[in-house]
Amino acid sequence: MKYKILKINEDKIPNLVQLESEAESEGYKFVGRCMYEFLSGENDFTGDGEILYGAYAGSWCFGICGLNIDPYTDEPGVGRVRHLYVSEQFRHRGIAKELIEKVIRKAEWHFTVVRLKTTSGAAEFYDKMGFFRSDGEHESHRMILKNGS
């Protein structure tokens, strides 16, 4: 299947409805929260270095992953990986890996560290992506970046 990883803007948010529904049926509310916060302006991924990516086949979005300035620290140069989710039928095809790699490439231009908090079920995925485990209050994993500014 041909697909593209694209920046999600306000016009593309409605394309996430099917993805939100699937995520919710699996017990994940963060895709819906991401949509709401994006549209409300609470978190529209427009800060310096921030972005929300989607994996698209045509207009259908079947995966997302975002990057924010980490809201849980005042420490400069810290980014946060947010809202990684791939539709069940497209898992184990390297799409999540591609989304994370794209986020990391973007982060290297703006941050020196990226952090995230995940469930134990996804921890191994992030281990394989080069993050190391952390037991911080607001993080389960972090990565020191080579090219942070």
N, CA, C and O atoms as a MOPAC input file, in Angstrom:
PM7 MOZYME 1SCF
protein

 N      0.83500 1    -1.17800 1     0.00000 1
 C      0.00000 1     0.00000 1     0.00000 1
 C      0.88200 1     1.24500 1     0.00000 1
 O      1.85300 1     1.32900 1     0.75100 1
 N      0.54100 1     2.18900 1    -0.83300 1
 C      1.25300 1     3.45200 1    -0.88100 1
 C      0.64600 1     4.39100 1     0.16000 1
 O     -0.57200 1     4.49500 1     0.30400 1
 N      1.53700 1     5.06500 1     0.87400 1
 C      1.08700 1     6.04400 1     1.85100 1
 C      2.14700 1     7.12200 1     1.97600 1
 O      3.28200 1     6.96000 1     1.52800 1
 N      1.74600 1     8.23700 1     2.60100 1
 C      2.65600 1     9.35000 1     2.82500 1
 C      2.54100 1     9.77800 1     4.27800 1
 O      1.47800 1     9.67100 1     4.88900 1
 N      3.64100 1    10.26000 1     4.81800 1
 C      3.64400 1    10.87200 1     6.13500 1
 C      3.56700 1    12.38100 1     5.89900 1
 O      4.46700 1    12.97200 1     5.30200 1
 N      2.49300 1    12.99100 1     6.37100 1
 C      2.24200 1    14.40900 1     6.12900 1
 C      2.00900 1    15.15400 1     7.43200 1
 O      1.59000 1    14.57000 1     8.43100 1
 N      2.28300 1    16.43500 1     7.40800 1
 C      1.96400 1    17.30000 1     8.54100 1
 C      0.44400 1    17.43400 1     8.61200 1
 O     -0.21600 1    17.67400 1     7.60100 1
 N     -0.09900 1    17.27700 1     9.81100 1
 C     -1.53600 1    17.45800 1    10.00300 1
 C     -1.78600 1    18.91800 1    10.33600 1
 O     -1.17100 1    19.47800 1    11.24400 1
 N     -2.69400 1    19.52300 1     9.59100 1
 C     -3.12700 1    20.88300 1     9.88900 1
 C     -4.62900 1    20.83700 1    10.20100 1
 O     -5.23500 1    19.76600 1    10.18800 1
 N     -5.20800 1    21.97200 1    10.47300 1
 C     -6.62100 1    22.02900 1    10.86500 1
 C     -7.53800 1    21.39400 1     9.82000 1
 O     -8.53300 1    20.76300 1    10.17700 1
 N     -7.21900 1    21.55200 1     8.54100 1
 C     -8.03900 1    20.97600 1     7.47800 1
 C     -8.03500 1    19.44800 1     7.49900 1
 O     -8.99300 1    18.81400 1     7.05600 1
 N     -6.95800 1    18.86200 1     8.01100 1
 C     -6.83900 1    17.39300 1     8.01100 1
 C     -7.39500 1    16.74500 1     9.28200 1
 O     -7.56100 1    15.52500 1     9.32100 1
 N     -7.68300 1    17.52700 1    10.31000 1
 C     -8.18700 1    16.95300 1    11.56800 1
 C     -9.45900 1    16.12500 1    11.36000 1
 O     -9.57100 1    15.05700 1    11.96200 1
 N    -10.42600 1    16.56000 1    10.53700 1
 C    -11.61800 1    15.71500 1    10.35100 1
 C    -11.29800 1    14.31500 1     9.80600 1
 O    -12.08500 1    13.38700 1     9.99200 1
 N    -10.15900 1    14.15900 1     9.14000 1
 C     -9.76700 1    12.84800 1     8.61200 1
 C     -9.37300 1    11.86900 1     9.72000 1
 O     -9.15400 1    10.68700 1     9.45700 1
 N     -9.28400 1    12.36100 1    10.95400 1
 C     -8.90300 1    11.50600 1    12.07300 1
 C    -10.09200 1    10.85000 1    12.76500 1
 O     -9.89500 1    10.07600 1    13.70200 1
 N    -11.30700 1    11.13200 1    12.33900 1
 C    -12.49600 1    10.62500 1    13.02800 1
 C    -12.50600 1     9.09900 1    13.08200 1
 O    -12.77400 1     8.52700 1    14.13900 1
 N    -12.22500 1     8.44100 1    11.98500 1
 C    -12.21100 1     6.97200 1    11.96300 1
 C    -11.11000 1     6.43000 1    12.87100 1
 O    -11.31800 1     5.44700 1    13.58200 1
 N     -9.95100 1     7.06200 1    12.84700 1
 C     -8.84000 1     6.64700 1    13.70000 1
 C     -9.21200 1     6.83800 1    15.17500 1
 O     -8.91900 1     5.98500 1    16.01300 1
 N     -9.85500 1     7.96200 1    15.47800 1
 C    -10.29900 1     8.23000 1    16.85300 1
 C    -11.26900 1     7.15800 1    17.32700 1
 O    -11.15800 1     6.66500 1    18.44900 1
 N    -12.21400 1     6.79900 1    16.47500 1
 C    -13.20000 1     5.78100 1    16.82700 1
 C    -12.54500 1     4.43800 1    17.12100 1
 O    -12.89500 1     3.77100 1    18.09500 1
 N    -11.60200 1     4.04400 1    16.28300 1
 C    -10.89400 1     2.78000 1    16.49200 1
 C    -10.08700 1     2.80900 1    17.79000 1
 O    -10.12000 1     1.86200 1    18.57600 1
 N     -9.37200 1     3.89700 1    18.00000 1
 C     -8.55600 1     4.01300 1    19.21800 1
 C     -9.44400 1     3.95100 1    20.45800 1
 O     -9.11500 1     3.27600 1    21.43400 1
 N    -10.54700 1     4.64500 1    20.41500 1
 C    -11.48200 1     4.64900 1    21.55400 1
 C    -12.00700 1     3.24300 1    21.83100 1
 O    -12.14800 1     2.84700 1    22.98800 1
 N    -12.29800 1     2.48200 1    20.76200 1
 C    -12.80200 1     1.11200 1    20.95200 1
 C    -11.75100 1     0.21300 1    21.60000 1
 O    -12.08800 1    -0.80900 1    22.19800 1
 N    -10.47400 1     0.59500 1    21.48200 1
 C     -9.38800 1    -0.14900 1    22.12300 1
 C     -9.06200 1     0.40700 1    23.51400 1
 O     -8.15900 1    -0.08100 1    24.19400 1
 N     -9.80300 1     1.42400 1    23.91800 1
 C     -9.59200 1     2.00600 1    25.24000 1
 C     -8.61700 1     3.16700 1    25.27100 1
 O     -8.22800 1     3.61700 1    26.34900 1
 N     -8.21100 1     3.66300 1    24.10000 1
 C     -7.27800 1     4.78500 1    24.02300 1
 C     -8.04600 1     6.06500 1    23.70100 1
 O     -8.60500 1     6.20300 1    22.61300 1
 N     -8.07000 1     6.98000 1    24.63100 1
 C     -8.80500 1     8.23100 1    24.44900 1
 C     -7.92200 1     9.36900 1    23.92700 1
 O     -8.41800 1    10.45500 1    23.62700 1
 N     -6.61400 1     9.11600 1    23.82200 1
 C     -5.70100 1    10.20300 1    23.48900 1
 C     -5.84900 1    10.70600 1    22.05500 1
 O     -5.51100 1    11.86000 1    21.79000 1
 N     -6.33300 1     9.89900 1    21.12700 1
 C     -6.50900 1    10.39100 1    19.75300 1
 C     -7.63200 1    11.43300 1    19.72600 1
 O     -7.49700 1    12.48600 1    19.10200 1
 N     -8.72900 1    11.13100 1    20.40100 1
 C     -9.82700 1    12.10400 1    20.50300 1
 C     -9.40600 1    13.35800 1    21.24100 1
 O     -9.77300 1    14.46500 1    20.84700 1
 N     -8.63300 1    13.19400 1    22.31500 1
 C     -8.13800 1    14.33700 1    23.07200 1
 C     -7.22000 1    15.18700 1    22.19200 1
 O     -7.26500 1    16.41600 1    22.24200 1
 N     -6.39200 1    14.52600 1    21.39100 1
 C     -5.49800 1    15.23700 1    20.47200 1
 C     -6.31400 1    16.09100 1    19.50300 1
 O     -5.99200 1    17.25600 1    19.27200 1
 N     -7.37300 1    15.50500 1    18.93800 1
 C     -8.22300 1    16.24700 1    17.99100 1
 C     -8.86900 1    17.45500 1    18.66600 1
 O     -8.85700 1    18.56200 1    18.12800 1
 N     -9.43100 1    17.22600 1    19.84600 1
 C    -10.11000 1    18.29700 1    20.57200 1
 C     -9.12700 1    19.42600 1    20.89800 1
 O     -9.41100 1    20.59800 1    20.65000 1
 N     -7.97100 1    19.05900 1    21.45500 1
 C     -6.98900 1    20.07100 1    21.84000 1
 C     -6.44400 1    20.81800 1    20.63100 1
 O     -6.16100 1    22.01300 1    20.71800 1
 N     -6.29500 1    20.12900 1    19.50500 1
 C     -5.81700 1    20.77400 1    18.28500 1
 C     -6.82200 1    21.83700 1    17.84000 1
 O     -6.45600 1    22.98600 1    17.59000 1
 N     -8.09300 1    21.43800 1    17.74600 1
 C     -9.12200 1    22.35400 1    17.25900 1
 C     -9.40400 1    23.49500 1    18.22400 1
 O     -9.75100 1    24.59500 1    17.79300 1
 N     -9.26100 1    23.25300 1    19.52000 1
 C     -9.50900 1    24.29800 1    20.51900 1
 C     -8.32600 1    25.25800 1    20.63200 1
 O     -8.45800 1    26.34000 1    21.20300 1
 N     -7.17300 1    24.86800 1    20.09300 1
 C     -5.97300 1    25.68100 1    20.20000 1
 C     -5.17700 1    25.39700 1    21.46700 1
 O     -4.11200 1    25.97700 1    21.67400 1
 N     -5.69100 1    24.50600 1    22.31800 1
 C     -4.98200 1    24.16100 1    23.54700 1
 C     -3.63200 1    23.50900 1    23.23800 1
 O     -2.64500 1    23.74400 1    23.93400 1
 N     -3.60500 1    22.69500 1    22.19400 1
 C     -2.35500 1    22.08600 1    21.72300 1
 C     -2.47600 1    21.88000 1    20.22100 1
 O     -2.89900 1    20.82200 1    19.75500 1
 N     -2.09700 1    22.90700 1    19.47700 1
 C     -2.22100 1    22.83200 1    18.01600 1
 C     -0.88800 1    22.57000 1    17.31900 1
 O     -0.77400 1    22.71300 1    16.10200 1
 N      0.11300 1    22.18800 1    18.10100 1
 C      1.41500 1    21.78300 1    17.55400 1
 C      2.05000 1    22.87200 1    16.69300 1
 O      2.65400 1    22.58400 1    15.66000 1
 N      1.90700 1    24.12800 1    17.12800 1
 C      2.48800 1    25.23600 1    16.36100 1
 C      3.62200 1    25.93200 1    17.09400 1
 O      4.14400 1    26.93200 1    16.60100 1
 N      4.02100 1    25.42800 1    18.26700 1
 C      5.16400 1    26.00700 1    18.96900 1
 C      6.45300 1    25.71500 1    18.21700 1
 O      6.47100 1    24.90800 1    17.28800 1
 N      7.52100 1    26.37000 1    18.62200 1
 C      8.80900 1    26.18800 1    17.96200 1
 C      9.24500 1    24.72400 1    18.03600 1
 O      9.45800 1    24.18600 1    19.12300 1
 N      9.37400 1    24.09400 1    16.88400 1
 C      9.78700 1    22.69300 1    16.81100 1
 C      8.65400 1    21.69500 1    16.90400 1
 O      8.88600 1    20.49200 1    16.78400 1
 N      7.43400 1    22.16100 1    17.11500 1
 C      6.30400 1    21.24700 1    17.27600 1
 C      5.69000 1    20.85400 1    15.93400 1
 O      5.70900 1    21.62000 1    14.97100 1
 N      5.14300 1    19.63400 1    15.89900 1
 C      4.48200 1    19.15800 1    14.67800 1
 C      3.61700 1    17.94900 1    15.01800 1
 O      3.89900 1    17.21000 1    15.96100 1
 N      2.57900 1    17.76600 1    14.24600 1
 C      1.75200 1    16.56300 1    14.32000 1
 C      1.75500 1    15.93900 1    12.93000 1
 O      1.35700 1    16.57000 1    11.95100 1
 N      2.21400 1    14.68200 1    12.85800 1
 C      2.28200 1    13.96800 1    11.59000 1
 C      1.16000 1    12.93600 1    11.50800 1
 O      0.70100 1    12.40100 1    12.51700 1
 N      0.73700 1    12.67600 1    10.27800 1
 C     -0.22000 1    11.61400 1    10.01500 1
 C      0.27400 1    10.73000 1     8.88900 1
 O      0.92200 1    11.20100 1     7.95500 1
 N     -0.03500 1     9.44200 1     8.98100 1
 C      0.23900 1     8.49600 1     7.89800 1
 C     -1.04900 1     8.41900 1     7.07800 1
 O     -2.10200 1     8.04700 1     7.59500 1
 N     -0.95700 1     8.77300 1     5.80500 1
 C     -2.13300 1     8.90000 1     4.94100 1
 C     -2.06300 1     7.99900 1     3.72000 1
 O     -1.03700 1     7.89200 1     3.04800 1
 N     -3.19800 1     7.35400 1     3.45800 1
 C     -3.44200 1     6.69700 1     2.17800 1
 C     -4.57400 1     7.50300 1     1.56400 1
 O     -5.72600 1     7.37000 1     1.97800 1
 N     -4.26000 1     8.32900 1     0.59000 1
 C     -5.25400 1     9.27200 1     0.08100 1
 C     -5.59000 1    10.25500 1     1.19400 1
 O     -4.69100 1    10.85500 1     1.78200 1
 N     -6.88800 1    10.42700 1     1.49000 1
 C     -7.29700 1    11.33200 1     2.56500 1
 C     -7.50100 1    10.59300 1     3.88500 1
 O     -7.80100 1    11.21500 1     4.90400 1
 N     -7.34100 1     9.27900 1     3.87400 1
 C     -7.55300 1     8.48200 1     5.07800 1
 C     -6.30000 1     8.48000 1     5.93700 1
 O     -5.22900 1     8.08000 1     5.48100 1
 N     -6.43100 1     8.92200 1     7.16600 1
 C     -5.32400 1     8.93300 1     8.11800 1
 C     -5.41300 1     7.67300 1     8.96500 1
 O     -6.41400 1     7.45000 1     9.64500 1
 N     -4.36700 1     6.84700 1     8.92800 1
 C     -4.38500 1     5.60100 1     9.68300 1
 C     -3.29100 1     5.53600 1    10.74800 1
 O     -3.08200 1     4.49000 1    11.36300 1
 N     -2.59100 1     6.65600 1    10.96700 1
 C     -1.59300 1     6.70900 1    12.02500 1
 C     -1.21300 1     8.14000 1    12.32200 1
 O     -1.21500 1     8.99100 1    11.43300 1
 N     -0.88100 1     8.41100 1    13.60100 1
 C     -0.45400 1     9.75400 1    13.98000 1
 C      0.71000 1     9.68100 1    14.96800 1
 O      0.92200 1     8.67000 1    15.63800 1
 N      1.44800 1    10.77400 1    15.03500 1
 C      2.48800 1    10.94100 1    16.04800 1
 C      2.85700 1    12.41700 1    16.07800 1
 O      3.02900 1    13.04600 1    15.03300 1
 N      2.97600 1    12.96600 1    17.28700 1
 C      3.27500 1    14.37900 1    17.42000 1
 C      4.51800 1    14.65800 1    18.23600 1
 O      5.07400 1    13.77900 1    18.89400 1
 N      4.93700 1    15.91000 1    18.17300 1
 C      6.08600 1    16.41100 1    18.91000 1
 C      5.71700 1    17.77100 1    19.47500 1
 O      5.29500 1    18.66600 1    18.74300 1
 N      5.88100 1    17.91700 1    20.78200 1
 C      5.62600 1    19.18800 1    21.46400 1
 C      6.84300 1    19.61400 1    22.26400 1
 O      7.72700 1    18.80900 1    22.55500 1
 N      6.87500 1    20.88600 1    22.61400 1
 C      7.73200 1    21.33700 1    23.69700 1
 C      7.16800 1    20.64000 1    24.92900 1
 O      5.95700 1    20.67500 1    25.15100 1
 N      8.01200 1    20.01300 1    25.72600 1
 C      7.52300 1    19.23200 1    26.86500 1
 C      6.86900 1    20.15100 1    27.89800 1
 O      7.54200 1    21.00400 1    28.47600 1
 N      5.56500 1    19.98600 1    28.13500 1
 C      4.86800 1    20.87100 1    29.07400 1
 C      5.12300 1    20.53600 1    30.54800 1
 O      4.69200 1    21.27200 1    31.43600 1
 N      5.81600 1    19.43400 1    30.80500 1
 C      6.01900 1    18.99000 1    32.18500 1
 C      7.35700 1    19.41500 1    32.77600 1
 O      7.73000 1    18.97500 1    33.86300 1
 N      8.07500 1    20.26700 1    32.06000 1
 C      9.35300 1    20.74700 1    32.58300 1
 C      9.60300 1    22.16500 1    32.09700 1
 O      9.14000 1    22.56100 1    31.02700 1
 N     10.33900 1    22.91900 1    32.89500 1
 C     10.77900 1    24.25100 1    32.48400 1
 C     12.17700 1    24.19700 1    31.88400 1
 O     12.70700 1    25.20600 1    31.41800 1
 N     12.76300 1    23.00700 1    31.90500 1
 C     14.10700 1    22.81900 1    31.36900 1
 C     14.09100 1    23.10900 1    29.86200 1
 O     13.27200 1    22.54300 1    29.13900 1
 N     14.98500 1    23.98500 1    29.38000 1
 C     14.99200 1    24.28800 1    27.94100 1
 C     15.48700 1    23.10400 1    27.12000 1
 O     16.26800 1    22.28000 1    27.59600 1
 N     15.01500 1    23.03700 1    25.87500 1
 C     15.50100 1    22.03200 1    24.93900 1
 C     14.89900 1    20.65200 1    25.10700 1
 O     15.45200 1    19.67400 1    24.60600 1
 N     13.76700 1    20.55500 1    25.80800 1
 C     13.15200 1    19.24900 1    26.02900 1
 C     11.85200 1    19.15200 1    25.22700 1
 O     10.93100 1    19.95000 1    25.40400 1
 N     11.80300 1    18.15700 1    24.34700 1
 C     10.61700 1    17.89700 1    23.55400 1
 C      9.88700 1    16.67800 1    24.08800 1
 O     10.42800 1    15.91500 1    24.88900 1
 N      8.65700 1    16.50500 1    23.63600 1
 C      7.84800 1    15.37900 1    24.08800 1
 C      7.18300 1    14.71800 1    22.88500 1
 O      6.50800 1    15.37700 1    22.09500 1
 N      7.37900 1    13.42000 1    22.75900 1
 C      6.70000 1    12.62800 1    21.73500 1
 C      5.27400 1    12.39500 1    22.23200 1
 O      5.06900 1    11.99400 1    23.37800 1
 N      4.29300 1    12.64800 1    21.37000 1
 C      2.89100 1    12.58000 1    21.79100 1
 C      2.05000 1    11.76500 1    20.82000 1
 O      2.26100 1    11.79200 1    19.60700 1
 N      1.10400 1    11.04900 1    21.37900 1
 C     -0.03600 1    10.50500 1    20.64700 1
 C      0.29000 1     9.52700 1    19.52200 1
 O     -0.40200 1     9.52500 1    18.50300 1
 N      1.31000 1     8.70500 1    19.67100 1
 C      1.58500 1     7.71100 1    18.63200 1
 C      0.47300 1     6.66700 1    18.63200 1
 O      0.19800 1     6.02300 1    19.64500 1
 N     -0.15100 1     6.51800 1    17.47900 1
 C     -1.19400 1     5.50800 1    17.32100 1
 C     -1.25900 1     5.12100 1    15.84700 1
 O     -1.25100 1     5.98000 1    14.96500 1
 N     -1.32300 1     3.81700 1    15.59500 1
 C     -1.47900 1     3.29900 1    14.23400 1
 C     -2.66100 1     2.34600 1    14.24400 1
 O     -2.80600 1     1.52500 1    15.14900 1
 N     -3.49400 1     2.46300 1    13.23800 1
 C     -4.65800 1     1.58800 1    13.08800 1
 C     -4.23300 1     0.12100 1    13.15500 1
 O     -3.20600 1    -0.26500 1    12.59700 1
 N     -5.01900 1    -0.67200 1    13.83000 1
 C     -4.66700 1    -2.07400 1    14.06600 1
 C     -4.31900 1    -2.82400 1    12.78100 1
 O     -3.37700 1    -3.61600 1    12.76600 1
 N     -5.05700 1    -2.58700 1    11.72100 1
 C     -4.80400 1    -3.33400 1    10.48600 1
 C     -3.49000 1    -2.95800 1     9.80900 1
 O     -3.06600 1    -3.62800 1     8.86800 1
 N     -2.83800 1    -1.88400 1    10.28400 1
 C     -1.56800 1    -1.45400 1     9.69100 1
 C     -0.38800 1    -1.59500 1    10.63700 1
 O      0.70700 1    -1.12000 1    10.33600 1
 N     -0.59400 1    -2.23200 1    11.75800 1
 C      0.50100 1    -2.43800 1    12.70300 1
 C      1.45100 1    -3.51000 1    12.20900 1
 O      1.08700 1    -4.35600 1    11.39200 1
 N      2.65500 1    -3.46400 1    12.70900 1
 C      3.71300 1    -4.43100 1    12.37600 1
 C      4.12300 1    -4.34500 1    10.90300 1
 O      4.51700 1    -5.34100 1    10.29600 1
 N      4.02400 1    -3.14800 1    10.34600 1
 C      4.47100 1    -2.89000 1     8.97100 1
 C      5.51300 1    -1.78400 1     8.91800 1
 O      5.90000 1    -1.33600 1     7.83800 1
 N      5.96700 1    -1.34500 1    10.08900 1
 C      6.99300 1    -0.31200 1    10.13600 1
 C      6.47400 1     1.11500 1    10.12400 1
 O      7.26700 1     2.05500 1    10.07300 1
 N      5.16100 1     1.29800 1    10.17100 1
 C      4.58800 1     2.64700 1    10.09200 1
 C      4.85700 1     3.43300 1    11.36800 1
 O      5.23100 1     4.60400 1    11.30500 1
 N      4.67100 1     2.80000 1    12.53300 1
 C      4.96400 1     3.48200 1    13.79800 1
 C      6.43900 1     3.86100 1    13.84800 1
 O      6.78900 1     4.95700 1    14.28800 1
 N      7.29000 1     2.96500 1    13.40400 1
 C      8.73400 1     3.24000 1    13.36800 1
 C      9.01600 1     4.44400 1    12.47400 1
 O      9.80000 1     5.32000 1    12.83900 1
 N      8.38500 1     4.49000 1    11.31800 1
 C      8.60100 1     5.60700 1    10.39300 1
 C      8.09700 1     6.92600 1    10.98700 1
 O      8.74300 1     7.96300 1    10.83500 1
 N      6.94900 1     6.88600 1    11.66100 1
 C      6.43300 1     8.09100 1    12.30600 1
 C      7.39300 1     8.58900 1    13.38700 1
 O      7.69000 1     9.78200 1    13.45000 1
 N      7.87200 1     7.69200 1    14.22600 1
 C      8.80900 1     8.07500 1    15.29500 1
 C     10.11000 1     8.60700 1    14.69900 1
 O     10.63600 1     9.61400 1    15.17300 1
 N     10.63400 1     7.94900 1    13.67200 1
 C     11.87300 1     8.42300 1    13.05100 1
 C     11.69800 1     9.83200 1    12.49300 1
 O     12.60000 1    10.66200 1    12.60500 1
 N     10.55100 1    10.10000 1    11.89800 1
 C     10.28700 1    11.43600 1    11.35200 1
 C     10.21600 1    12.47100 1    12.47900 1
 O     10.74600 1    13.57400 1    12.34600 1
 N      9.56800 1    12.11800 1    13.57600 1
 C      9.49100 1    13.00900 1    14.73000 1
 C     10.88600 1    13.26500 1    15.29400 1
 O     11.21400 1    14.40400 1    15.62600 1
 N     11.70100 1    12.23700 1    15.40500 1
 C     13.05500 1    12.39900 1    15.94300 1
 C     13.89600 1    13.30000 1    15.03100 1
 O     14.63200 1    14.16100 1    15.51300 1
 N     13.78500 1    13.10000 1    13.72100 1
 C     14.53100 1    13.96800 1    12.78700 1
 C     14.13000 1    15.43000 1    12.97100 1
 O     14.98300 1    16.31800 1    12.96000 1
 N     12.84900 1    15.67400 1    13.13900 1
 C     12.37200 1    17.04800 1    13.38800 1
 C     12.90100 1    17.55000 1    14.72600 1
 O     13.36800 1    18.68500 1    14.83000 1
 N     12.82700 1    16.69900 1    15.75200 1
 C     13.25200 1    17.08200 1    17.10200 1
 C     14.72800 1    17.45500 1    17.14800 1
 O     15.11300 1    18.34800 1    17.90400 1
 N     15.55500 1    16.79100 1    16.35700 1
 C     17.00100 1    17.05400 1    16.38300 1
 C     17.34900 1    18.49700 1    16.02900 1
 O     18.42000 1    18.98000 1    16.39800 1
 N     16.47700 1    19.17700 1    15.33300 1
 C     16.72400 1    20.56100 1    14.95000 1
 C     16.29400 1    21.55200 1    16.02900 1
 O     16.63700 1    22.73200 1    15.95600 1
 N     15.54800 1    21.08600 1    17.02700 1
 C     14.96600 1    22.00700 1    18.00400 1
 C     15.20300 1    21.63600 1    19.46600 1
 O     15.09900 1    22.49400 1    20.34300 1
 N     15.51600 1    20.38500 1    19.73500 1
 C     15.60100 1    19.91200 1    21.11500 1
 C     16.89600 1    19.13100 1    21.34100 1
 O     17.51000 1    18.63300 1    20.39700 1
 N     17.29300 1    19.03600 1    22.59400 1
 C     18.44700 1    18.21800 1    22.94900 1
 C     18.02700 1    16.88500 1    23.55800 1
 O     18.80600 1    15.93200 1    23.58900 1
 N     16.78900 1    16.83100 1    24.04000 1
 C     16.22800 1    15.63300 1    24.67100 1
 C     14.76800 1    15.52300 1    24.24500 1
 O     14.07300 1    16.53300 1    24.13000 1
 N     14.30200 1    14.29600 1    24.01000 1
 C     12.86600 1    14.05900 1    23.87600 1
 C     12.46200 1    13.01200 1    24.91100 1
 O     13.19400 1    12.06400 1    25.19700 1
 N     11.27800 1    13.22100 1    25.45200 1
 C     10.75700 1    12.31600 1    26.47000 1
 C      9.36400 1    11.86200 1    26.05700 1
 O      8.72900 1    12.45400 1    25.18400 1
 N      8.90600 1    10.80200 1    26.70500 1
 C      7.54500 1    10.33300 1    26.48600 1
 C      7.11600 1     9.49500 1    27.67600 1
 O      7.93600 1     9.06300 1    28.48500 1
 N      5.83600 1     9.28000 1    27.76200 1
 C      5.28300 1     8.38500 1    28.78000 1
 C      4.38700 1     7.41500 1    28.03400 1
 O      3.50000 1     7.82300 1    27.28400 1
 N      4.62500 1     6.12600 1    28.24400 1
 C      3.87000 1     5.11200 1    27.52200 1
 C      3.41800 1     4.01500 1    28.46400 1
 O      3.81700 1     3.95900 1    29.62700 1
 N      2.58400 1     3.15500 1    27.93600 1
 C      2.13400 1     1.98200 1    28.68500 1
 C      3.22500 1     0.92200 1    28.62700 1
 O      4.11700 1     0.97500 1    27.78000 1
 N      3.14100 1    -0.02600 1    29.52600 1
 C      4.14000 1    -1.09500 1    29.53500 1
 C      4.09900 1    -1.90400 1    28.23900 1
 O      5.12000 1    -2.45500 1    27.82600 1
 N      2.93900 1    -1.98300 1    27.59600 1
 C      2.81400 1    -2.74000 1    26.35400 1
 C      3.61700 1    -2.16900 1    25.20200 1
 O      4.03400 1    -2.90900 1    24.31200 1
 N      3.83900 1    -0.86500 1    25.20600 1
 C      4.58400 1    -0.22200 1    24.11900 1
 C      6.03600 1     0.05700 1    24.49600 1
 O      6.81000 1     0.52100 1    23.65900 1
 N      6.40900 1    -0.21400 1    25.72800 1
 C      7.75600 1     0.11500 1    26.20400 1
 C      8.84300 1    -0.52800 1    25.35400 1
 O      9.84500 1     0.11500 1    25.04200 1
 N      8.66100 1    -1.77000 1    24.98100 1
 C      9.67600 1    -2.47700 1    24.20100 1
 C      9.88700 1    -1.83400 1    22.83000 1
 O     11.00900 1    -1.78700 1    22.32700 1
 N      8.80500 1    -1.34100 1    22.23000 1
 C      8.91300 1    -0.64800 1    20.94800 1
 C      9.86300 1     0.54800 1    21.07100 1
 O     10.75700 1     0.72500 1    20.24300 1
 N      9.66300 1     1.36500 1    22.11100 1
 C     10.50900 1     2.54200 1    22.29600 1
 C     11.94200 1     2.15800 1    22.64000 1
 O     12.88200 1     2.85200 1    22.25200 1
 N     12.11500 1     1.05500 1    23.36600 1
 C     13.46900 1     0.54800 1    23.63000 1
 C     14.18400 1     0.28200 1    22.30600 1
 O     15.33300 1     0.68100 1    22.11800 1
 N     13.49400 1    -0.38900 1    21.40100 1
 C     14.07600 1    -0.73100 1    20.09800 1
 C     14.35400 1     0.50500 1    19.24000 1
 O     15.22200 1     0.48100 1    18.36800 1
 N     13.60900 1     1.58300 1    19.49600 1
 C     13.78600 1     2.81600 1    18.72700 1
 C     14.94200 1     3.66300 1    19.25600 1
 O     15.23800 1     4.72200 1    18.70200 1
 N     15.59500 1     3.20600 1    20.32300 1
 C     16.75600 1     3.92300 1    20.83100 1
 C     16.50200 1     4.78300 1    22.05300 1
 O     17.41500 1     5.45400 1    22.53400 1
 N     15.28300 1     4.77600 1    22.56100 1
 C     14.99200 1     5.47700 1    23.80900 1
 C     15.49600 1     4.62500 1    24.95900 1
 O     15.58400 1     3.40300 1    24.84000 1
 N     15.82700 1     5.26500 1    26.07100 1
 C     16.15200 1     4.47200 1    27.23900 1
 C     15.10700 1     4.73200 1    28.31400 1
 O     14.52000 1     5.81100 1    28.39100 1
 N     14.89400 1     3.72800 1    29.13000 1
 C     13.84100 1     3.80000 1    30.14500 1
 C     14.22500 1     4.75600 1    31.26700 1
 O     15.38900 1     4.88600 1    31.64600 1
 N     13.21600 1     5.40100 1    31.76500 1
 C     13.37500 1     6.36700 1    32.83500 1
 C     12.21100 1     6.19900 1    33.79600 1
 O     11.12400 1     5.78000 1    33.40000 1
 N     12.43800 1     6.52300 1    35.03700 1
 C     11.34400 1     6.40600 1    35.99600 1
 C     10.92300 1     7.77500 1    36.51800 1
 O     10.46300 1     7.90100 1    37.65300 1
 N     11.08200 1     8.78500 1    35.69300 1
 C     10.66200 1    10.13500 1    36.07400 1
 C      9.15800 1    10.22000 1    36.22800 1
 O      8.41600 1     9.38800 1    35.70500 1
 N      8.72000 1    11.23000 1    36.94800 1
 C      7.28600 1    11.39300 1    37.20300 1
 C      6.47500 1    11.50500 1    35.91400 1
 O      5.37700 1    10.95500 1    35.82300 1
 N      7.00300 1    12.20700 1    34.92600 1
 C      6.26600 1    12.43900 1    33.69100 1
 C      6.91500 1    11.77500 1    32.47900 1
 O      6.72400 1    12.22300 1    31.34800 1
 N      7.67100 1    10.72200 1    32.70800 1
 C      8.30100 1    10.05300 1    31.58400 1
 C      8.55300 1     8.58500 1    31.90300 1
 O      8.83000 1     8.20000 1    33.03900 1
 N      8.44500 1     7.79300 1    30.85700 1
 C      8.84700 1     6.38800 1    30.95700 1
 C     10.09900 1     6.14200 1    30.11700 1
 O     10.83600 1     5.18300 1    30.34700 1
 N     10.32700 1     7.02100 1    29.14200 1
 C     11.46000 1     6.90200 1    28.22400 1
 C     11.99100 1     8.28400 1    27.87600 1
 O     11.26700 1     9.27800 1    27.92600 1
 N     13.27700 1     8.32400 1    27.51900 1
 C     13.88000 1     9.55400 1    27.00800 1
 C     14.96900 1     9.20500 1    26.00900 1
 O     15.48000 1     8.08600 1    25.98600 1
 N     15.31100 1    10.18300 1    25.18700 1
 C     16.36700 1    10.04100 1    24.19900 1
 C     17.16400 1    11.33000 1    24.16800 1
 O     16.59600 1    12.41900 1    24.07900 1
 N     18.47300 1    11.20700 1    24.24300 1
 C     19.36400 1    12.36200 1    24.08400 1
 C     19.62400 1    12.49800 1    22.58700 1
 O     19.99800 1    11.53200 1    21.92300 1
 N     19.42500 1    13.69600 1    22.06900 1
 C     19.57200 1    13.91700 1    20.62500 1
 C     20.94300 1    14.47200 1    20.28600 1
 O     21.55000 1    15.19300 1    21.07800 1
 N     21.41700 1    14.13300 1    19.11700 1
 C     22.75800 1    14.50900 1    18.67100 1
 C     22.83600 1    15.96500 1    18.21300 1
 O     23.82900 1    16.65000 1    18.45700 1
 N     21.77600 1    16.42700 1    17.54800 1
 C     21.86600 1    17.73100 1    16.88500 1
 C     21.03900 1    18.81500 1    17.53100 1
 O     20.77800 1    19.83800 1    16.89700 1
 N     20.61600 1    18.63400 1    18.76700 1
 C     19.77700 1    19.65200 1    19.40600 1
 C     20.45900 1    21.00200 1    19.44300 1
 O     21.68600 1    21.09700 1    19.48700 1
 N     19.65100 1    22.03700 1    19.42700 1
 C     20.22600 1    23.39200 1    19.45100 1
 C     20.14600 1    23.98300 1    20.82700 1
 O     20.58000 1    25.11500 1    21.03900 1

